[in-house]
Amino acid sequence: MQVLRITSRETRRWVIPKGNIGRGRSTRAAAELEAYEEAGVRGVADNIPLGFYTYGKSLTDGTAQPTVVEVFALHVRKEAKNWPEKAERQSLWMTPQEAAKRVLEPGLAVLLLRLARCHQPCKSAA
């Protein structure tokens, strides 16, 4: 099993695709859309979230706002050659254990390690 890590646009730290949930869109559908826009992958997100974690979202005034992220495993079916944020980010496939070592958010690391215990052979973008 592999997970796809991407870098954030501003700090270049390793993160997962995440974003705002549009009106009328489920959190699962938002996860699928964000995975394409930020990482160039398309697939099917699990119906049940892997879990939640909190991080400090940087605001324009320099402060950080606590933000809760609902995380879904995405079973990748296709990788695009081009996607909306390709020029703004780096991406790298790695094991969930390696990804857990590279992220700064302890809650996200826990979720990645939980994913590592998955017994299904799959490529997932957490």
SULTACOR-V949886 format. One record per residue. N is the residue number from 1. RES is the residue in three letters. PHI is phi in degrees with one decimal (NA if undefined). PSI is psi in radians with two decimals (NA if undefined). Layout:
# SULTACOR-V949886
n = {N:N}
res = {RES:RES}
phi = {PHI:PHI}
psi = {PSI:PSI}
This chain:
# SULTACOR-V949886
n = {1:2:3:4:5:6:7:8:9:10:11:12:13:14:15:16:17:18:19:20:21:22:23:24:25:26:27:28:29:30:31:32:33:34:35:36:37:38:39:40:41:42:43:44:45:46:47:48:49:50:51:52:53:54:55:56:57:58:59:60:61:62:63:64:65:66:67:68:69:70:71:72:73:74:75:76:77:78:79:80:81:82:83:84:85:86:87:88:89:90:91:92:93:94:95:96:97:98:99:100:101:102:103:104:105:106:107:108:109:110:111:112:113:114:115:116:117:118:119:120:121:122:123:124:125:126}
res = {MET:GLN:VAL:LEU:ARG:ILE:THR:SER:ARG:GLU:THR:ARG:ARG:TRP:VAL:ILE:PRO:LYS:GLY:ASN:ILE:GLY:ARG:GLY:ARG:SER:THR:ARG:ALA:ALA:ALA:GLU:LEU:GLU:ALA:TYR:GLU:GLU:ALA:GLY:VAL:ARG:GLY:VAL:ALA:ASP:ASN:ILE:PRO:LEU:GLY:PHE:TYR:THR:TYR:GLY:LYS:SER:LEU:THR:ASP:GLY:THR:ALA:GLN:PRO:THR:VAL:VAL:GLU:VAL:PHE:ALA:LEU:HIS:VAL:ARG:LYS:GLU:ALA:LYS:ASN:TRP:PRO:GLU:LYS:ALA:GLU:ARG:GLN:SER:LEU:TRP:MET:THR:PRO:GLN:GLU:ALA:ALA:LYS:ARG:VAL:LEU:GLU:PRO:GLY:LEU:ALA:VAL:LEU:LEU:LEU:ARG:LEU:ALA:ARG:CYS:HIS:GLN:PRO:CYS:LYS:SER:ALA:ALA}
phi = {NA:-128.9:-122.3:-103.4:-96.8:-127.8:-94.5:-71.5:-71.8:-86.8:-92.2:64.8:-80.2:-75.3:-139.4:-115.7:-59.8:-158.1:-174.7:-79.8:-89.8:-71.5:-57.2:80.2:-108.8:-75.1:-62.8:-64.4:-64.3:-63.2:-62.6:-64.1:-66.0:-62.6:-60.6:-71.8:-61.8:-94.9:-125.0:74.5:-117.4:-122.8:-179.9:-117.3:-81.3:-58.0:-68.6:-104.8:-64.5:-67.2:158.1:-133.1:-147.2:-116.9:-140.2:-92.0:-75.7:-71.9:-101.3:-62.9:-85.1:92.3:-87.8:-118.6:-108.3:-59.7:-132.0:-93.7:-115.2:-92.8:-108.2:-118.5:-76.8:-114.4:-86.2:-72.2:-109.6:-152.1:-111.5:-79.7:-81.4:-135.9:-154.4:-53.0:-110.3:-56.9:-72.4:-99.3:-139.8:-107.8:-138.0:-157.0:-79.2:-156.9:-71.3:-58.7:-64.2:-66.9:-61.6:-61.0:-71.3:-92.0:-85.6:-90.3:-83.8:-57.9:-65.1:-68.6:-59.2:-60.6:-65.2:-65.3:-67.5:-62.9:-63.5:-60.7:-81.9:-62.1:-100.1:-88.5:-75.6:-155.2:-99.2:-130.9:-107.3:-70.7}
psi = {2.44:2.66:2.66:2.02:2.54:2.82:2.60:2.76:-0.70:-0.94:-0.23:0.30:2.78:2.22:-3.07:2.75:2.32:2.75:-2.98:2.58:2.06:2.77:2.27:0.07:2.39:2.83:-0.62:-0.81:-0.66:-0.69:-0.73:-0.73:-0.81:-0.64:-0.67:-0.89:-0.70:-0.49:-0.15:0.44:2.53:2.51:-2.82:2.16:2.55:2.64:-0.59:2.28:2.63:-0.55:-2.84:2.67:2.83:2.45:2.90:1.80:2.16:2.26:2.87:-0.43:0.09:-0.13:2.95:2.35:2.18:2.25:2.29:2.30:2.23:2.17:2.27:2.44:2.38:2.14:1.80:2.27:-0.46:2.44:2.19:2.67:-0.54:2.54:2.90:-0.70:0.38:-0.76:-0.25:-0.14:2.78:2.67:2.69:2.25:2.41:2.97:2.73:-0.62:-0.76:-0.70:-0.71:-0.59:-0.49:-0.30:2.65:-0.41:2.02:-0.65:-0.64:-0.69:-0.73:-0.76:-0.67:-0.69:-0.60:-0.73:-0.60:-0.44:-0.05:2.37:0.10:2.40:1.91:2.72:2.23:2.49:1.90:NA}
